Structures are given as C-alpha cells and as structure tokens.
Amino acid sequence: MVKLGQNFLADTNLLDAIVRDAKLEPDDVVLEIGAGEGPLTERLAAAVAHVHAVEVDRELEPALERVAALPGVELHWGDALKLDLTGFEPTPTAIVSNLPYSIATPLIIRTIYELPTVERWTLMVQREIAERLGAKAGRREYGAPSVLVQLACETKVLRAVNPAVFSPPPRVDSTVIGLYRTGPGADEDTRDLVRTAFAHRRKTLARSLAEARPGIRGRVRMTLPELGLRPEVRAEEVNPDEFADLARGMPWRADGKLSSRG
C-alpha cells in the first residue's frame, strides 16, 4: 500500500483519539477517504448514522469485507480525486480520514467547494501540509492552498503524531488537523486567480496576473491601492480576505477571457 501513498495506523489509542477529536454526533454522515484495512471505519460506524468509506486498493477487499458488512457502512472503490463525491447519499456532514499524503491537499480543497454540507474535517496529514494549510500571509509556507482553505475554514492543529504509530512507519512527521467551515468554498474564478497569483512567487502580484491575462495590468494596479495594498505587493503578502476582495473586483475568468463583472 505504500506505493499508493498510504501508511496504516497501527495505534488503537490514536484511532480512538481521532474519533474523539472529530466531535461527531449520532446523526452525522462521515466521509472517510483511504479506508485502508478499516480500523478507523469500524470506530466511525459505531459513532454515527452512516459512513462512506472510499478505498482505491482492491487488494484490501478481503480485509474490508467485515467492516463493509457493518450497519451504516457503504464502501466505494476508486480514486477519491476521480469519484463523484457529490453523488454520495446521504450527503456527508463530516470528513474523518487518515488521508493518503500524495493526494491530501487537492482532495481537501476539492471537498471544501464540492461538498458544502461538510462542516468539519478531522484529518491525518503530513506535518508540512498542516503547516501550509494553516500558514498566515508572510510566512514561507503560505501559498495558494493556504488561501483556498482559509477562505472557507478555520484551521487548527489537534495533535502531533509519532511515525511509530504507522505500519510501515513513514519517513515524515504527521499531524492531526481540524478544519471548521466558516463560509462557502472559493468559486472557480477565485481559485484560478489565487493559483495564478502564486505561480511565480518572485514576481509581483500585478505582474503574475497580467502575464496570465494580457491587458489586465492597469486594472490590477488600480485595484490594489483600493484594497490598501502596494502596487508592488507579492502574492505571499496578501491575506485570504484580500484575495477574496481582489477576486470580486477583477474582471477575471478561469477560461482566460475578461468578464464583464467589476
């Protein structure tokens, strides 16, 4: 399973702690991505009304047969980045997962804007990912994922995790984080603008955006002072709320065309 980017949790105390951290209610519907051999799935099934467990590795099917037979557990086979998560019924209200580290960041961002019914995430991720998602403007770790997550969620580090609790132990440190929804996920225009802004970190924000959308430089340089930002500001100096204001004030389209808004 290591080849698929997942290491199995082998510590029962930590598994129990993750479920406690999630603060689940009996009527919650949980989405678990990366079910592995099912120890977390089993604990979730005992705590909530329904569990959607996603797993990509068919070699784990024998190990998951018993867990899949538990009341309220629905097993979905496939790549979580490709599955239609919006089609899961009942709709998830919480996500609790030991996420495969190779897909953690895009999957978190995707579920934020695709699954508006999800109010909280309790996730095991690589420590560097946790630091990136919670980073504030001006920090080295701050980037597009920081902005896109913080536009919709409050982030909190819940506990550090020793590599020894995994089988096999990963070569990286891990962290359990909590995300708590504060608003809707960024729309497509905003996501595209934010990613473009960070595409060339050494360039000013105005230059990065203008190179991606020829003819927009003047509008960018006019909008930045309106937001209290210097014309030469770089993306890593702009906080999430300022990016949201910028997206609302810019004629920006993810298909590369200038829109009529603003």
C-alpha positions in Angstrom: 0.0 0.0 0.0 3.0 2.3 0.4 3.1 2.6 -3.4 -0.3 4.3 -3.2 0.8 6.8 -0.7 -0.9 5.4 2.4 0.5 4.1 5.7 -1.8 2.3 8.0 -2.5 3.4 11.6 -1.5 0.7 14.0 -2.2 2.5 17.3 -5.6 1.8 18.7 -5.4 4.7 21.2 -4.7 7.2 18.4 -7.6 5.8 16.4 -9.9 6.4 19.3 -8.4 9.9 19.8 -9.1 10.8 16.2 -12.8 9.9 16.6 -13.0 11.9 19.8 -11.3 14.9 18.1 -14.0 14.8 15.4 -16.7 15.5 17.9 -19.2 13.5 15.9 -23.0 13.5 16.5 -25.1 10.3 16.1 -26.8 11.7 13.1 -23.6 12.7 11.3 -22.7 11.2 7.9 -19.0 10.7 7.6 -16.8 10.5 4.5 -13.6 8.6 5.1 -11.0 8.6 2.3 -8.4 6.0 2.4 -10.1 3.3 4.5 -7.1 1.0 4.4 -7.9 -2.1 6.4 -10.8 -0.5 8.1 -9.9 0.2 11.8 -11.0 3.8 11.7 -14.0 2.9 9.6 -15.1 0.5 12.3 -14.9 3.1 15.0 -16.7 5.7 12.9 -19.5 3.2 12.2 -20.1 2.8 16.0 -20.4 6.6 16.4 -22.5 7.9 13.5 -25.5 7.1 11.3 -23.6 6.4 8.1 -20.1 6.1 6.8 -19.0 6.5 3.2 -15.6 4.7 3.1 -13.5 5.2 0.0 -10.6 2.9 -0.9 -8.7 2.6 -4.2 -6.6 -0.6 -3.5 -8.6 -3.7 -4.4 -6.0 -5.9 -2.7 -7.6 -4.7 0.5 -11.0 -6.1 -0.3 -10.7 -9.2 1.9 -9.6 -7.1 4.9 -12.6 -4.7 4.3 -15.3 -7.3 3.9 -16.1 -7.5 7.6 -16.1 -3.7 8.0 -18.3 -3.2 4.9 -20.9 -5.5 6.4 -21.4 -3.3 9.4 -24.7 -1.3 9.6 -24.4 2.1 8.1 -21.1 1.5 6.2 -21.1 2.0 2.5 -17.8 1.1 0.7 -16.8 3.0 -2.5 -14.0 1.6 -4.6 -12.0 4.1 -6.7 -9.7 7.1 -6.8 -11.2 9.8 -4.5 -9.9 12.5 -6.9 -12.0 11.0 -9.7 -15.1 9.7 -7.9 -18.2 11.8 -8.0 -18.3 12.6 -4.3 -21.3 14.9 -4.8 -23.4 11.8 -5.7 -23.0 10.1 -2.3 -26.3 9.7 -0.5 -26.9 10.5 2.3 -24.7 13.6 1.8 -21.6 13.8 4.1 -21.6 16.3 7.0 -18.1 15.5 8.2 -14.8 14.1 6.8 -12.6 11.9 9.1 -9.6 10.4 7.4 -6.0 9.2 7.5 -5.5 10.8 4.1 -3.1 9.3 1.6 -0.5 12.1 1.7 0.1 12.2 -2.1 -3.5 13.5 -2.7 -4.2 15.3 0.6 -4.0 18.9 -0.5 -6.1 18.7 -3.7 -8.6 16.5 -2.1 -9.1 18.8 0.9 -9.6 21.8 -1.4 -11.9 19.9 -3.7 -14.2 18.7 -0.8 -14.4 22.2 0.6 -16.0 23.6 -2.6 -17.8 20.5 -3.9 -19.3 19.3 -0.6 -21.0 22.4 1.0 -22.8 20.1 3.5 -19.5 19.2 5.2 -19.0 21.4 8.2 -15.8 19.9 9.7 -12.8 17.9 8.7 -10.6 15.8 11.1 -7.6 14.7 9.1 -4.3 12.9 9.5 -1.8 14.7 7.1 1.9 15.2 6.7 3.1 17.9 9.1 4.3 20.1 6.2 0.8 20.0 4.7 -0.7 21.0 8.1 1.8 23.9 8.3 1.0 25.0 4.8 -2.8 25.0 5.2 -2.7 27.0 8.4 0.1 29.4 7.4 -0.5 33.1 7.6 0.4 35.7 5.0 4.1 36.5 5.0 5.2 33.0 6.1 7.4 30.8 3.9 4.7 28.1 4.0 1.9 30.4 2.8 0.7 29.7 -0.7 -2.4 29.0 -2.8 -3.6 26.1 -0.6 -3.4 28.3 2.5 -5.6 30.9 0.9 -8.1 28.5 -0.6 -8.6 26.6 2.6 -8.7 29.7 4.9 -11.3 31.4 2.7 -13.7 28.7 3.8 -12.4 27.2 7.0 -10.7 27.9 10.4 -7.7 25.6 10.7 -6.4 24.0 13.9 -3.6 21.6 14.8 -5.1 19.0 17.1 -2.2 16.7 17.8 1.3 15.7 16.6 1.8 12.1 15.6 4.8 9.9 16.0 5.8 7.9 12.9 6.0 4.8 15.0 2.2 4.5 15.2 2.0 3.7 11.5 2.7 0.4 9.7 5.0 0.8 7.9 6.4 4.0 9.6 6.5 6.9 7.1 9.7 8.9 6.6 7.8 12.1 7.5 6.1 13.5 10.6 2.4 13.6 10.7 -0.3 15.8 12.3 -4.0 15.6 13.0 -5.7 18.8 11.9 -9.2 20.1 12.2 -10.9 22.3 9.6 -14.1 24.1 10.6 -16.3 25.6 7.9 -16.8 29.4 8.2 -18.1 30.0 4.7 -18.5 28.6 1.2 -15.6 27.4 -0.9 -14.0 29.7 -3.4 -15.6 29.8 -6.8 -13.8 28.8 -9.9 -12.7 32.3 -10.8 -11.2 32.9 -7.4 -9.4 29.5 -7.3 -7.9 30.3 -10.7 -6.8 33.8 -9.7 -5.2 32.6 -6.5 -3.3 29.8 -8.2 -2.1 32.2 -10.9 -1.0 34.7 -8.3 1.3 32.2 -6.7 2.6 30.6 -9.9 5.7 32.9 -9.9 6.4 33.8 -6.3 9.4 36.1 -7.2 7.2 38.3 -9.3 4.8 41.0 -8.0 1.2 40.1 -7.9 0.3 42.6 -10.6 2.9 41.1 -13.0 1.9 37.5 -12.3 -1.8 38.3 -13.0 -1.1 40.5 -16.0 1.2 37.9 -17.7 -1.7 35.3 -17.4 -4.3 37.8 -18.6 -2.8 40.2 -21.2 -4.4 43.6 -21.0 -5.3 43.5 -17.3 -2.2 45.0 -15.7 -3.8 48.5 -15.5 -6.9 47.2 -13.8 -4.8 45.2 -11.3 -2.6 48.2 -10.4 -5.7 50.3 -9.9 -7.5 47.8 -7.8 -4.6 47.0 -5.4 -4.5 50.5 -3.8 -8.3 50.4 -3.4 -7.7 47.3 -1.2 -4.9 49.1 0.8 -2.2 47.1 -1.0 1.0 48.4 -2.5 1.3 48.2 -6.3 4.5 46.1 -5.9 2.9 43.6 -3.4 3.7 39.9 -3.9 1.1 37.2 -3.5 2.6 35.8 -0.3 1.9 39.2 1.4 -1.8 39.2 0.6 -4.2 37.6 3.1 -7.2 35.4 2.2 -9.8 38.1 2.7 -7.8 40.5 0.5 -7.7 37.8 -2.2 -11.5 37.5 -2.0 -11.9 41.2 -2.3 -9.5 41.2 -5.3 -11.4 38.4 -7.0 -14.7 40.3 -6.6 -13.1 43.5 -8.0 -11.3 41.9 -11.0 -12.7 41.1 -14.5 -11.3 37.6 -14.2 -12.4 34.4 -15.9 -10.9 30.9 -15.4 -11.3 30.4 -19.2 -8.8 33.2 -19.9 -11.4 35.7 -21.1 -12.1 39.0 -19.4 -15.5 39.0 -17.8 -17.9 42.0 -17.6 -18.0 42.0 -13.8 -16.4 44.7 -11.7 
